Amino acid sequence: MTGRYVVARAADIPDGGRVLVEVGGRQVGVFNIGGSFYGLINRCPHKGAEMCKGTVVAGLSSARPGEFEYDESTALLVCPWHGWEFDVRTGRSYVDPRTRLRTYDVEVAGRDEVGGVPVAGRVPGPYTAETVEVGVEDEYVVVDLRRSARKEAR
């Protein structure tokens, strides 16, 4: 799996939006979260659902009954089949500690850091969603499967 693919103009994917594209023979969901772009392979590792068609929600935690904290800094993709949640930035699952989607780094060209944002009050499971490298070059969103393949080889 190699190659770079221009998939959209950055302006065509609004904050909180997504686009599903076919690259390198695989369907990829590209998400705009707060102006940063992230990519996930459109397949849930649990039962193969089309992951990227799920709802994106913010984190919610509770220290005791009747109290909760809404964390808008998180972006959790909810599997449309079983409701399992995966962090859009890292692919990490927070529902079943034994299940993890394979991830690929996704980034906007010119930015130094992508993903790996800790989520307060959540304990990561051992599985991660499959992500792909995404960048913005000259106002176009580019999926780079070459960088994802190199990371996977490490």
N, CA, C and O atoms as a GROMACS GRO file, in nm:
protein
  616
    1MET      N    1   0.086  -0.117   0.000
    1MET     CA    2   0.000   0.000   0.000
    1MET      C    3   0.090   0.122   0.000
    1MET      O    4   0.151   0.154   0.102
    2THR      N    5   0.099   0.191  -0.113
    2THR     CA    6   0.184   0.308  -0.123
    2THR      C    7   0.111   0.418  -0.197
    2THR      O    8   0.010   0.393  -0.263
    3GLY      N    9   0.162   0.539  -0.186
    3GLY     CA   10   0.110   0.648  -0.266
    3GLY      C   11   0.050   0.760  -0.187
    3GLY      O   12   0.009   0.745  -0.071
    4ARG      N   13   0.045   0.876  -0.254
    4ARG     CA   14  -0.017   0.995  -0.199
    4ARG      C   15  -0.137   1.028  -0.285
    4ARG      O   16  -0.131   1.017  -0.408
    5TYR      N   17  -0.246   1.068  -0.221
    5TYR     CA   18  -0.371   1.092  -0.292
    5TYR      C   19  -0.432   1.224  -0.248
    5TYR      O   20  -0.453   1.246  -0.128
    6VAL      N   21  -0.460   1.312  -0.342
    6VAL     CA   22  -0.535   1.434  -0.311
    6VAL      C   23  -0.681   1.391  -0.304
    6VAL      O   24  -0.735   1.336  -0.400
    7VAL      N   25  -0.745   1.418  -0.189
    7VAL     CA   26  -0.882   1.367  -0.170
    7VAL      C   27  -0.987   1.476  -0.162
    7VAL      O   28  -1.106   1.448  -0.182
    8ALA      N   29  -0.948   1.601  -0.134
    8ALA     CA   30  -1.046   1.710  -0.124
    8ALA      C   31  -0.973   1.841  -0.102
    8ALA      O   32  -0.855   1.842  -0.068
    9ARG      N   33  -1.045   1.951  -0.120
    9ARG     CA   34  -0.993   2.080  -0.078
    9ARG      C   35  -1.020   2.090   0.072
    9ARG      O   36  -1.127   2.050   0.118
   10ALA      N   37  -0.925   2.141   0.149
   10ALA     CA   38  -0.943   2.152   0.293
   10ALA      C   39  -1.070   2.230   0.327
   10ALA      O   40  -1.139   2.196   0.422
   11ALA      N   41  -1.100   2.333   0.249
   11ALA     CA   42  -1.219   2.415   0.274
   11ALA      C   43  -1.349   2.339   0.253
   11ALA      O   44  -1.454   2.381   0.301
   12ASP      N   45  -1.343   2.225   0.182
   12ASP     CA   46  -1.463   2.147   0.156
   12ASP      C   47  -1.498   2.050   0.268
   12ASP      O   48  -1.604   1.987   0.265
   13ILE      N   49  -1.409   2.038   0.368
   13ILE     CA   50  -1.439   1.954   0.485
   13ILE      C   51  -1.447   2.047   0.605
   13ILE      O   52  -1.344   2.082   0.663
   14PRO      N   53  -1.568   2.088   0.643
   14PRO     CA   54  -1.583   2.184   0.754
   14PRO      C   55  -1.544   2.124   0.888
   14PRO      O   56  -1.538   2.001   0.902
   15ASP      N   57  -1.517   2.209   0.985
   15ASP     CA   58  -1.487   2.162   1.121
   15ASP      C   59  -1.600   2.071   1.167
   15ASP      O   60  -1.717   2.108   1.159
   16GLY      N   61  -1.565   1.954   1.214
   16GLY     CA   62  -1.664   1.855   1.257
   16GLY      C   63  -1.714   1.767   1.143
   16GLY      O   64  -1.792   1.675   1.166
   17GLY      N   65  -1.670   1.796   1.021
   17GLY     CA   66  -1.714   1.720   0.905
   17GLY      C   67  -1.621   1.606   0.871
   17GLY      O   68  -1.516   1.588   0.933
   18ARG      N   69  -1.662   1.530   0.772
   18ARG     CA   70  -1.582   1.416   0.725
   18ARG      C   71  -1.612   1.389   0.579
   18ARG      O   72  -1.714   1.433   0.525
   19VAL      N   73  -1.523   1.316   0.517
   19VAL     CA   74  -1.542   1.272   0.380
   19VAL      C   75  -1.491   1.128   0.374
   19VAL      O   76  -1.389   1.095   0.434
   20LEU      N   77  -1.562   1.041   0.301
   20LEU     CA   78  -1.519   0.904   0.278
   20LEU      C   79  -1.461   0.896   0.138
   20LEU      O   80  -1.525   0.938   0.041
   21VAL      N   81  -1.340   0.842   0.126
   21VAL     CA   82  -1.271   0.833  -0.003
   21VAL      C   83  -1.212   0.694  -0.021
   21VAL      O   84  -1.188   0.622   0.075
   22GLU      N   85  -1.188   0.658  -0.146
   22GLU     CA   86  -1.122   0.532  -0.180
   22GLU      C   87  -0.978   0.565  -0.216
   22GLU      O   88  -0.954   0.639  -0.312
   23VAL      N   89  -0.881   0.512  -0.141
   23VAL     CA   90  -0.739   0.533  -0.171
   23VAL      C   91  -0.664   0.401  -0.156
   23VAL      O   92  -0.681   0.330  -0.057
   24GLY      N   93  -0.583   0.370  -0.253
   24GLY     CA   94  -0.503   0.248  -0.246
   24GLY      C   95  -0.586   0.123  -0.226
   24GLY      O   96  -0.541   0.027  -0.163
   25GLY      N   97  -0.707   0.123  -0.281
   25GLY     CA   98  -0.793   0.006  -0.268
   25GLY      C   99  -0.864  -0.006  -0.134
   25GLY      O  100  -0.926  -0.109  -0.108
   26ARG      N  101  -0.856   0.096  -0.050
   26ARG     CA  102  -0.920   0.092   0.082
   26ARG      C  103  -1.005   0.216   0.101
   26ARG      O  104  -0.972   0.323   0.051
   27GLN      N  105  -1.116   0.201   0.173
   27GLN     CA  106  -1.200   0.316   0.203
   27GLN      C  107  -1.149   0.382   0.331
   27GLN      O  108  -1.129   0.316   0.433
   28VAL      N  109  -1.129   0.514   0.323
   28VAL     CA  110  -1.073   0.592   0.434
   28VAL      C  111  -1.170   0.705   0.468
   28VAL      O  112  -1.223   0.771   0.378
   29GLY      N  113  -1.192   0.727   0.597
   29GLY     CA  114  -1.267   0.842   0.643
   29GLY      C  115  -1.169   0.949   0.685
   29GLY      O  116  -1.081   0.923   0.767
   30VAL      N  117  -1.182   1.070   0.631
   30VAL     CA  118  -1.097   1.183   0.667
   30VAL      C  119  -1.184   1.281   0.746
   30VAL      O  120  -1.286   1.328   0.697
   31PHE      N  121  -1.143   1.311   0.869
   31PHE     CA  122  -1.220   1.393   0.963
   31PHE      C  123  -1.149   1.525   0.989
   31PHE      O  124  -1.026   1.528   1.001
   32ASN      N  125  -1.225   1.635   0.998
   32ASN     CA  126  -1.172   1.765   1.038
   32ASN      C  127  -1.218   1.789   1.181
   32ASN      O  128  -1.336   1.811   1.206
   33ILE      N  129  -1.124   1.783   1.274
   33ILE     CA  130  -1.154   1.805   1.416
   33ILE      C  131  -1.078   1.929   1.460
   33ILE      O  132  -0.956   1.925   1.478
   34GLY      N  133  -1.149   2.038   1.477
   34GLY     CA  134  -1.088   2.162   1.522
   34GLY      C  135  -0.981   2.215   1.429
   34GLY      O  136  -0.886   2.279   1.474
   35GLY      N  137  -0.995   2.190   1.298
   35GLY     CA  138  -0.897   2.240   1.201
   35GLY      C  139  -0.782   2.144   1.175
   35GLY      O  140  -0.698   2.172   1.089
   36SER      N  141  -0.776   2.033   1.246
   36SER     CA  142  -0.676   1.929   1.222
   36SER      C  143  -0.744   1.813   1.152
   36SER      O  144  -0.860   1.782   1.180
   37PHE      N  145  -0.672   1.748   1.062
   37PHE     CA  146  -0.731   1.640   0.984
   37PHE      C  147  -0.677   1.504   1.029
   37PHE      O  148  -0.557   1.489   1.053
   38TYR      N  149  -0.766   1.407   1.039
   38TYR     CA  150  -0.733   1.273   1.085
   38TYR      C  151  -0.798   1.172   0.990
   38TYR      O  152  -0.905   1.198   0.935
   39GLY      N  153  -0.732   1.059   0.972
   39GLY     CA  154  -0.788   0.956   0.883
   39GLY      C  155  -0.796   0.822   0.951
   39GLY      O  156  -0.708   0.783   1.027
   40LEU      N  157  -0.904   0.752   0.923
   40LEU     CA  158  -0.925   0.617   0.976
   40LEU      C  159  -0.968   0.525   0.863
   40LEU      O  160  -1.046   0.565   0.776
   41ILE      N  161  -0.918   0.404   0.864
   41ILE     CA  162  -0.968   0.303   0.772
   41ILE      C  163  -1.114   0.276   0.811
   41ILE      O  164  -1.144   0.264   0.930
   42ASN      N  165  -1.202   0.267   0.714
   42ASN     CA  166  -1.346   0.256   0.739
   42ASN      C  167  -1.386   0.112   0.771
   42ASN      O  168  -1.468   0.052   0.701
   43ARG      N  169  -1.327   0.057   0.878
   43ARG     CA  170  -1.360  -0.080   0.918
   43ARG      C  171  -1.339  -0.095   1.068
   43ARG      O  172  -1.229  -0.072   1.118
   44CYS      N  173  -1.443  -0.134   1.139
   44CYS     CA  174  -1.432  -0.159   1.282
   44CYS      C  175  -1.361  -0.292   1.304
   44CYS      O  176  -1.397  -0.392   1.241
   45PRO      N  177  -1.261  -0.298   1.392
   45PRO     CA  178  -1.189  -0.424   1.415
   45PRO      C  179  -1.273  -0.526   1.491
   45PRO      O  180  -1.235  -0.643   1.497
   46HIS      N  181  -1.383  -0.486   1.548
   46HIS     CA  182  -1.468  -0.576   1.625
   46HIS      C  183  -1.546  -0.670   1.534
   46HIS      O  184  -1.530  -0.792   1.542
   47LYS      N  185  -1.629  -0.613   1.445
   47LYS     CA  186  -1.710  -0.696   1.357
   47LYS      C  187  -1.713  -0.646   1.213
   47LYS      O  188  -1.793  -0.695   1.132
   48GLY      N  189  -1.627  -0.549   1.179
   48GLY     CA  190  -1.615  -0.504   1.041
   48GLY      C  191  -1.714  -0.398   0.997
   48GLY      O  192  -1.728  -0.374   0.877
   49ALA      N  193  -1.782  -0.333   1.088
   49ALA     CA  194  -1.878  -0.228   1.051
   49ALA      C  195  -1.808  -0.113   0.979
   49ALA      O  196  -1.687  -0.095   0.994
   50GLU      N  197  -1.884  -0.037   0.903
   50GLU     CA  198  -1.831   0.083   0.838
   50GLU      C  199  -1.816   0.191   0.944
   50GLU      O  200  -1.904   0.275   0.962
   51MET      N  201  -1.704   0.187   1.014
   51MET     CA  202  -1.674   0.273   1.128
   51MET      C  203  -1.698   0.421   1.101
   51MET      O  204  -1.760   0.490   1.182
   52CYS      N  205  -1.649   0.468   0.988
   52CYS     CA  206  -1.647   0.612   0.961
   52CYS      C  207  -1.785   0.670   0.932
   52CYS      O  208  -1.798   0.791   0.914
   53LYS      N  209  -1.887   0.586   0.929
   53LYS     CA  210  -2.023   0.635   0.913
   53LYS      C  211  -2.091   0.656   1.049
   53LYS      O  212  -2.206   0.698   1.055
   54GLY      N  213  -2.018   0.627   1.157
   54GLY     CA  214  -2.071   0.645   1.291
   54GLY      C  215  -2.075   0.791   1.332
   54GLY      O  216  -2.024   0.878   1.261
   55THR      N  217  -2.135   0.818   1.445
   55THR     CA  218  -2.148   0.952   1.500
   55THR      C  219  -2.020   0.990   1.574
   55THR      O  220  -1.959   0.906   1.641
   56VAL      N  221  -1.980   1.117   1.563
   56VAL     CA  222  -1.867   1.169   1.640
   56VAL      C  223  -1.925   1.246   1.759
   56VAL      O  224  -2.006   1.337   1.741
   57VAL      N  225  -1.881   1.209   1.880
   57VAL     CA  226  -1.932   1.273   2.001
   57VAL      C  227  -1.815   1.319   2.088
   57VAL      O  228  -1.702   1.275   2.070
   58ALA      N  229  -1.845   1.408   2.182
   58ALA     CA  230  -1.745   1.451   2.280
   58ALA      C  231  -1.745   1.353   2.396
   58ALA      O  232  -1.840   1.276   2.412
   59GLY      N  233  -1.640   1.354   2.476
   59GLY     CA  234  -1.630   1.265   2.591
   59GLY      C  235  -1.722   1.309   2.704
   59GLY      O  236  -1.753   1.427   2.719
   60LEU      N  237  -1.764   1.212   2.780
   60LEU     CA  238  -1.849   1.237   2.896
   60LEU      C  239  -1.798   1.149   3.009
   60LEU      O  240  -1.782   1.028   2.990
   61SER      N  241  -1.772   1.207   3.125
   61SER     CA  242  -1.725   1.130   3.239
   61SER      C  243  -1.802   1.170   3.363
   61SER      O  244  -1.863   1.277   3.368
   62SER      N  245  -1.799   1.081   3.464
   62SER     CA  246  -1.872   1.106   3.586
   62SER      C  247  -1.794   1.052   3.705
   62SER      O  248  -1.751   0.937   3.704
   63ALA      N  249  -1.776   1.136   3.808
   63ALA     CA  250  -1.709   1.093   3.930
   63ALA      C  251  -1.808   1.029   4.026
   63ALA      O  252  -1.770   0.948   4.110
   64ARG      N  253  -1.936   1.066   4.015
   64ARG     CA  254  -2.041   1.011   4.103
   64ARG      C  255  -2.177   1.029   4.038
   64ARG      O  256  -2.192   1.110   3.946
   65PRO      N  257  -2.276   0.955   4.083
   65PRO     CA  258  -2.409   0.966   4.024
   65PRO      C  259  -2.462   1.110   4.030
   65PRO      O  260  -2.445   1.180   4.130
   66GLY      N  261  -2.526   1.151   3.923
   66GLY     CA  262  -2.588   1.283   3.917
   66GLY      C  263  -2.494   1.394   3.875
   66GLY      O  264  -2.539   1.507   3.854
   67GLU      N  265  -2.365   1.366   3.863
   67GLU     CA  266  -2.269   1.466   3.819
   67GLU      C  267  -2.195   1.413   3.697
   67GLU      O  268  -2.162   1.294   3.689
   68PHE      N  269  -2.171   1.501   3.602
   68PHE     CA  270  -2.095   1.460   3.484
   68PHE      C  271  -2.017   1.578   3.430
   68PHE      O  272  -2.048   1.694   3.456
   69GLU      N  273  -1.915   1.544   3.355
   69GLU     CA  274  -1.831   1.645   3.292
   69GLU      C  275  -1.826   1.616   3.143
   69GLU      O  276  -1.793   1.506   3.100
   70TYR      N  277  -1.859   1.718   3.064
   70TYR     CA  278  -1.861   1.710   2.920
   70TYR      C  279  -1.728   1.762   2.868
   70TYR      O  280  -1.694   1.878   2.895
   71ASP      N  281  -1.652   1.682   2.794
   71ASP     CA  282  -1.520   1.719   2.747
   71ASP      C  283  -1.522   1.741   2.596
   71ASP      O  284  -1.510   1.646   2.519
   72GLU      N  285  -1.538   1.866   2.555
   72GLU     CA  286  -1.546   1.898   2.412
   72GLU      C  287  -1.412   1.886   2.341
   72GLU      O  288  -1.408   1.893   2.218
   73SER      N  289  -1.303   1.866   2.415
   73SER     CA  290  -1.172   1.852   2.350
   73SER      C  291  -1.154   1.711   2.292
   73SER      O  292  -1.060   1.688   2.216
   74THR      N  293  -1.240   1.619   2.327
   74THR     CA  294  -1.231   1.483   2.272
   74THR      C  295  -1.320   1.470   2.150
   74THR      O  296  -1.415   1.546   2.132
   75ALA      N  297  -1.289   1.374   2.066
   75ALA     CA  298  -1.368   1.342   1.947
   75ALA      C  299  -1.373   1.191   1.938
   75ALA      O  300  -1.278   1.127   1.893
   76LEU      N  301  -1.484   1.134   1.981
   76LEU     CA  302  -1.499   0.988   1.982
   76LEU      C  303  -1.592   0.946   1.869
   76LEU      O  304  -1.704   0.997   1.857
   77LEU      N  305  -1.546   0.852   1.788
   77LEU     CA  306  -1.626   0.796   1.679
   77LEU      C  307  -1.699   0.674   1.734
   77LEU      O  308  -1.636   0.580   1.783
   78VAL      N  309  -1.832   0.675   1.725
   78VAL     CA  310  -1.914   0.567   1.779
   78VAL      C  311  -1.946   0.468   1.666
   78VAL      O  312  -2.004   0.506   1.564
   79CYS      N  313  -1.909   0.342   1.686
   79CYS     CA  314  -1.937   0.239   1.586
   79CYS      C  315  -2.088   0.228   1.566
   79CYS      O  316  -2.162   0.215   1.663
   80PRO      N  317  -2.134   0.232   1.441
   80PRO     CA  318  -2.278   0.228   1.416
   80PRO      C  319  -2.343   0.093   1.447
   80PRO      O  320  -2.466   0.086   1.457
   81TRP      N  321  -2.266  -0.013   1.463
   81TRP     CA  322  -2.325  -0.143   1.493
   81TRP      C  323  -2.341  -0.169   1.642
   81TRP      O  324  -2.449  -0.208   1.686
   82HIS      N  325  -2.236  -0.148   1.721
   82HIS     CA  326  -2.241  -0.186   1.862
   82HIS      C  327  -2.214  -0.072   1.959
   82HIS      O  328  -2.210  -0.094   2.080
   83GLY      N  329  -2.194   0.050   1.908
   83GLY     CA  330  -2.177   0.166   1.995
   83GLY      C  331  -2.042   0.179   2.062
   83GLY      O  332  -2.025   0.261   2.152
   84TRP      N  333  -1.943   0.099   2.020
   84TRP     CA  334  -1.811   0.113   2.079
   84TRP      C  335  -1.751   0.244   2.034
   84TRP      O  336  -1.774   0.287   1.922
   85GLU      N  337  -1.673   0.310   2.122
   85GLU     CA  338  -1.615   0.441   2.094
   85GLU      C  339  -1.466   0.430   2.066
   85GLU      O  340  -1.394   0.357   2.134
   86PHE      N  341  -1.421   0.505   1.964
   86PHE     CA  342  -1.281   0.510   1.926
   86PHE      C  343  -1.240   0.656   1.910
   86PHE      O  344  -1.312   0.734   1.846
   87ASP      N  345  -1.126   0.693   1.967
   87ASP     CA  346  -1.076   0.829   1.955
   87ASP      C  347  -1.036   0.855   1.810
   87ASP      O  348  -0.953   0.783   1.754
   88VAL      N  349  -1.094   0.957   1.748
   88VAL     CA  350  -1.066   0.988   1.608
   88VAL      C  351  -0.919   1.021   1.588
   88VAL      O  352  -0.862   0.990   1.484
   89ARG      N  353  -0.856   1.084   1.687
   89ARG     CA  354  -0.715   1.126   1.673
   89ARG      C  355  -0.618   1.009   1.680
   89ARG      O  356  -0.516   1.010   1.611
   90THR      N  357  -0.648   0.908   1.760
   90THR     CA  358  -0.552   0.799   1.783
   90THR      C  359  -0.604   0.662   1.744
   90THR      O  360  -0.526   0.569   1.727
   91GLY      N  361  -0.736   0.648   1.729
   91GLY     CA  362  -0.796   0.518   1.700
   91GLY      C  363  -0.817   0.434   1.824
   91GLY      O  364  -0.870   0.323   1.814
   92ARG      N  365  -0.777   0.481   1.940
   92ARG     CA  366  -0.785   0.406   2.066
   92ARG      C  367  -0.929   0.379   2.105
   92ARG      O  368  -1.014   0.467   2.096
   93SER      N  369  -0.957   0.257   2.150
   93SER     CA  370  -1.089   0.219   2.200
   93SER      C  371  -1.097   0.244   2.349
   93SER      O  372  -1.001   0.221   2.422
   94TYR      N  373  -1.215   0.290   2.395
   94TYR     CA  374  -1.236   0.310   2.538
   94TYR      C  375  -1.352   0.226   2.589
   94TYR      O  376  -1.397   0.245   2.702
   95VAL      N  377  -1.401   0.134   2.509
   95VAL     CA  378  -1.516   0.054   2.550
   95VAL      C  379  -1.474  -0.083   2.600
   95VAL      O  380  -1.501  -0.119   2.715
   96ASP      N  381  -1.407  -0.159   2.517
   96ASP     CA  382  -1.364  -0.294   2.554
   96ASP      C  383  -1.212  -0.295   2.555
   96ASP      O  384  -1.149  -0.280   2.450
   97PRO      N  385  -1.151  -0.313   2.673
   97PRO     CA  386  -1.004  -0.305   2.681
   97PRO      C  387  -0.933  -0.410   2.598
   97PRO      O  388  -0.812  -0.399   2.577
   98ARG      N  389  -1.003  -0.513   2.551
   98ARG     CA  390  -0.938  -0.616   2.470
   98ARG      C  391  -0.946  -0.585   2.322
   98ARG      O  392  -0.882  -0.653   2.242
   99THR      N  393  -1.023  -0.484   2.284
   99THR     CA  394  -1.043  -0.454   2.142
   99THR      C  395  -0.980  -0.322   2.106
   99THR      O  396  -0.996  -0.222   2.176
  100ARG      N  397  -0.907  -0.323   1.997
  100ARG     CA  398  -0.837  -0.202   1.953
  100ARG      C  399  -0.837  -0.198   1.801
  100ARG      O  400  -0.817  -0.301   1.736
  101LEU      N  401  -0.859  -0.080   1.745
  101LEU     CA  402  -0.849  -0.062   1.601
  101LEU      C  403  -0.706  -0.028   1.566
  101LEU      O  404  -0.638   0.042   1.642
  102ARG      N  405  -0.658  -0.074   1.452
  102ARG     CA  406  -0.524  -0.040   1.407
  102ARG      C  407  -0.523   0.105   1.363
  102ARG      O  408  -0.613   0.148   1.291
  103THR      N  409  -0.422   0.180   1.405
  103THR     CA  410  -0.418   0.323   1.373
  103THR      C  411  -0.304   0.357   1.280
  103THR      O  412  -0.204   0.285   1.271
  104TYR      N  413  -0.321   0.466   1.211
  104TYR     CA  414  -0.216   0.528   1.131
  104TYR      C  415  -0.215   0.674   1.170
  104TYR      O  416  -0.321   0.732   1.194
  105ASP      N  417  -0.098   0.735   1.178
  105ASP     CA  418  -0.090   0.877   1.209
  105ASP      C  419  -0.158   0.956   1.098
  105ASP      O  420  -0.146   0.922   0.980
  106VAL      N  421  -0.229   1.059   1.137
  106VAL     CA  422  -0.296   1.147   1.043
  106VAL      C  423  -0.255   1.288   1.078
  106VAL      O  424  -0.260   1.326   1.195
  107GLU      N  425  -0.214   1.365   0.980
  107GLU     CA  426  -0.168   1.500   1.011
  107GLU      C  427  -0.202   1.597   0.900
  107GLU      O  428  -0.225   1.558   0.786
  108VAL      N  429  -0.202   1.722   0.936
  108VAL     CA  430  -0.215   1.830   0.840
  108VAL      C  431  -0.073   1.873   0.805
  108VAL      O  432   0.007   1.899   0.894
  109ALA      N  433  -0.043   1.880   0.678
  109ALA     CA  434   0.093   1.916   0.636
  109ALA      C  435   0.134   2.046   0.701
  109ALA      O  436   0.058   2.143   0.702
  110GLY      N  437   0.256   2.048   0.754
  110GLY     CA  438   0.307   2.167   0.817
  110GLY      C  439   0.286   2.171   0.967
  110GLY      O  440   0.334   2.264   1.032
  111ARG      N  441   0.217   2.075   1.023
  111ARG     CA  442   0.196   2.072   1.167
  111ARG      C  443   0.295   1.973   1.228
  111ARG      O  444   0.330   1.874   1.166
  112ASP      N  445   0.340   2.001   1.351
  112ASP     CA  446   0.442   1.919   1.414
  112ASP      C  447   0.389   1.797   1.486
  112ASP      O  448   0.460   1.697   1.498
  113GLU      N  449   0.265   1.803   1.535
  113GLU     CA  450   0.216   1.692   1.616
  113GLU      C  451   0.072   1.661   1.582
  113GLU      O  452  -0.008   1.751   1.555
  114VAL      N  453   0.040   1.530   1.585
  114VAL     CA  454  -0.095   1.485   1.556
  114VAL      C  455  -0.128   1.368   1.648
  114VAL      O  456  -0.042   1.284   1.676
  115GLY      N  457  -0.250   1.363   1.696
  115GLY     CA  458  -0.294   1.249   1.776
  115GLY      C  459  -0.228   1.241   1.912
  115GLY      O  460  -0.157   1.332   1.953
  116GLY      N  461  -0.252   1.131   1.983
  116GLY     CA  462  -0.191   1.107   2.112
  116GLY      C  463  -0.238   1.199   2.221
  116GLY      O  464  -0.171   1.211   2.323
  117VAL      N  465  -0.352   1.263   2.205
  117VAL     CA  466  -0.403   1.355   2.306
  117VAL      C  467  -0.468   1.274   2.417
  117VAL      O  468  -0.564   1.202   2.392
  118PRO      N  469  -0.417   1.284   2.541
  118PRO     CA  470  -0.476   1.208   2.651
  118PRO      C  471  -0.619   1.253   2.680
  118PRO      O  472  -0.650   1.371   2.670
  119VAL      N  473  -0.702   1.160   2.715
  119VAL     CA  474  -0.841   1.190   2.747
  119VAL      C  475  -0.859   1.170   2.897
  119VAL      O  476  -0.846   1.057   2.946
  120ALA      N  477  -0.889   1.277   2.970
  120ALA     CA  478  -0.902   1.271   3.116
  120ALA      C  479  -1.014   1.175   3.156
  120ALA      O  480  -1.122   1.176   3.097
  121GLY      N  481  -0.987   1.094   3.255
  121GLY     CA  482  -1.088   1.005   3.310
  121GLY      C  483  -1.113   0.879   3.230
  121GLY      O  484  -1.202   0.802   3.267
  122ARG      N  485  -1.041   0.855   3.125
  122ARG     CA  486  -1.061   0.734   3.044
  122ARG      C  487  -0.937   0.648   3.052
  122ARG      O  488  -0.824   0.698   3.056
  123VAL      N  489  -0.959   0.518   3.055
  123VAL     CA  490  -0.848   0.422   3.056
  123VAL      C  491  -0.843   0.357   2.919
  123VAL      O  492  -0.939   0.291   2.878
  124PRO      N  493  -0.733   0.375   2.846
  124PRO     CA  494  -0.726   0.319   2.711
  124PRO      C  495  -0.727   0.167   2.712
  124PRO      O  496  -0.666   0.103   2.798
  125GLY      N  497  -0.796   0.111   2.614
  125GLY     CA  498  -0.793  -0.033   2.593
  125GLY      C  499  -0.671  -0.068   2.510
  125GLY      O  500  -0.598   0.022   2.467
  126PRO      N  501  -0.646  -0.196   2.486
  126PRO     CA  502  -0.526  -0.236   2.414
  126PRO      C  503  -0.538  -0.225   2.263
  126PRO      O  504  -0.441  -0.250   2.192
  127TYR      N  505  -0.655  -0.190   2.211
  127TYR     CA  506  -0.676  -0.187   2.067
  127TYR      C  507  -0.688  -0.046   2.015
  127TYR      O  508  -0.731   0.045   2.086
  128THR      N  509  -0.652  -0.030   1.889
  128THR     CA  510  -0.653   0.101   1.826
  128THR      C  511  -0.713   0.090   1.687
  128THR      O  512  -0.689  -0.007   1.616
  129ALA      N  513  -0.792   0.191   1.647
  129ALA     CA  514  -0.849   0.195   1.512
  129ALA      C  515  -0.738   0.221   1.411
  129ALA      O  516  -0.637   0.284   1.443
  130GLU      N  517  -0.757   0.173   1.292
  130GLU     CA  518  -0.657   0.189   1.188
  130GLU      C  519  -0.666   0.329   1.129
  130GLU      O  520  -0.769   0.367   1.073
  131THR      N  521  -0.559   0.406   1.142
  131THR     CA  522  -0.558   0.544   1.093
  131THR      C  523  -0.462   0.556   0.976
  131THR      O  524  -0.380   0.468   0.952
  132VAL      N  525  -0.474   0.666   0.903
  132VAL     CA  526  -0.384   0.694   0.790
  132VAL      C  527  -0.334   0.837   0.799
  132VAL      O  528  -0.399   0.922   0.860
  133GLU      N  529  -0.219   0.865   0.738
  133GLU     CA  530  -0.162   0.999   0.735
  133GLU      C  531  -0.247   1.090   0.647
  133GLU      O  532  -0.283   1.052   0.535
  134VAL      N  533  -0.279   1.208   0.696
  134VAL     CA  534  -0.354   1.307   0.620
  134VAL      C  535  -0.286   1.442   0.638
  134VAL      O  536  -0.248   1.478   0.750
  135GLY      N  537  -0.270   1.516   0.530
  135GLY     CA  538  -0.210   1.648   0.539
  135GLY      C  539  -0.283   1.746   0.450
  135GLY      O  540  -0.367   1.707   0.368
  136VAL      N  541  -0.251   1.874   0.464
  136VAL     CA  542  -0.307   1.977   0.378
  136VAL      C  543  -0.191   2.044   0.307
  136VAL      O  544  -0.098   2.095   0.370
  137GLU      N  545  -0.197   2.044   0.175
  137GLU     CA  546  -0.094   2.106   0.092
  137GLU      C  547  -0.162   2.194  -0.011
  137GLU      O  548  -0.247   2.148  -0.087
  138ASP      N  549  -0.124   2.322  -0.013
  138ASP     CA  550  -0.182   2.417  -0.108
  138ASP      C  551  -0.335   2.411  -0.106
  138ASP      O  552  -0.399   2.414  -0.211
  139GLU      N  553  -0.392   2.403   0.012
  139GLU     CA  554  -0.536   2.404   0.036
  139GLU      C  555  -0.607   2.275  -0.004
  139GLU      O  556  -0.730   2.271  -0.007
  140TYR      N  557  -0.531   2.168  -0.034
  140TYR     CA  558  -0.591   2.039  -0.069
  140TYR      C  559  -0.557   1.936   0.038
  140TYR      O  560  -0.444   1.932   0.088
  141VAL      N  561  -0.655   1.853   0.072
  141VAL     CA  562  -0.633   1.746   0.169
  141VAL      C  563  -0.569   1.629   0.095
  141VAL      O  564  -0.618   1.586  -0.010
  142VAL      N  565  -0.458   1.577   0.151
  142VAL     CA  566  -0.381   1.470   0.087
  142VAL      C  567  -0.370   1.353   0.184
  142VAL      O  568  -0.327   1.371   0.298
  143VAL      N  569  -0.408   1.234   0.139
  143VAL     CA  570  -0.389   1.111   0.216
  143VAL      C  571  -0.259   1.049   0.170
  143VAL      O  572  -0.238   1.029   0.050
  144ASP      N  573  -0.170   1.018   0.265
  144ASP     CA  574  -0.038   0.963   0.232
  144ASP      C  575  -0.026   0.824   0.292
  144ASP      O  576   0.005   0.809   0.410
  145LEU      N  577  -0.051   0.723   0.212
  145LEU     CA  578  -0.041   0.585   0.260
  145LEU      C  579   0.104   0.542   0.277
  145LEU      O  580   0.130   0.445   0.348
  146ARG      N  581   0.198   0.610   0.213
  146ARG     CA  582   0.340   0.574   0.227
  146ARG      C  583   0.386   0.595   0.370
  146ARG      O  584   0.453   0.508   0.426
  147ARG      N  585   0.351   0.709   0.432
  147ARG     CA  586   0.394   0.738   0.568
  147ARG      C  587   0.328   0.642   0.666
  147ARG      O  588   0.391   0.602   0.764
  148SER      N  589   0.203   0.605   0.643
  148SER     CA  590   0.135   0.511   0.730
  148SER      C  591   0.200   0.374   0.725
  148SER      O  592   0.215   0.309   0.828
  149ALA      N  593   0.240   0.331   0.606
  149ALA     CA  594   0.304   0.200   0.591
  149ALA      C  595   0.439   0.198   0.661
  149ALA      O  596   0.475   0.096   0.721
  150ARG      N  597   0.515   0.308   0.654
  150ARG     CA  598   0.645   0.313   0.723
  150ARG      C  599   0.627   0.306   0.873
  150ARG      O  600   0.703   0.237   0.941
  151LYS      N  601   0.528   0.374   0.926
  151LYS     CA  602   0.505   0.370   1.071
  151LYS      C  603   0.467   0.230   1.115
  151LYS      O  604   0.512   0.182   1.218
  152GLU      N  605   0.382   0.164   1.034
  152GLU     CA  606   0.337   0.030   1.067
  152GLU      C  607   0.455  -0.068   1.069
  152GLU      O  608   0.455  -0.163   1.148
  153ALA      N  609   0.555  -0.046   0.984
  153ALA     CA  610   0.671  -0.135   0.977
  153ALA      C  611   0.762  -0.123   1.098
  153ALA      O  612   0.839  -0.214   1.126
  154ARG      N  613   0.752  -0.009   1.171
  154ARG     CA  614   0.840   0.012   1.287
  154ARG      C  615   0.805  -0.075   1.403
  154ARG      O  616   0.870  -0.069   1.507
   0.00000   0.00000   0.00000
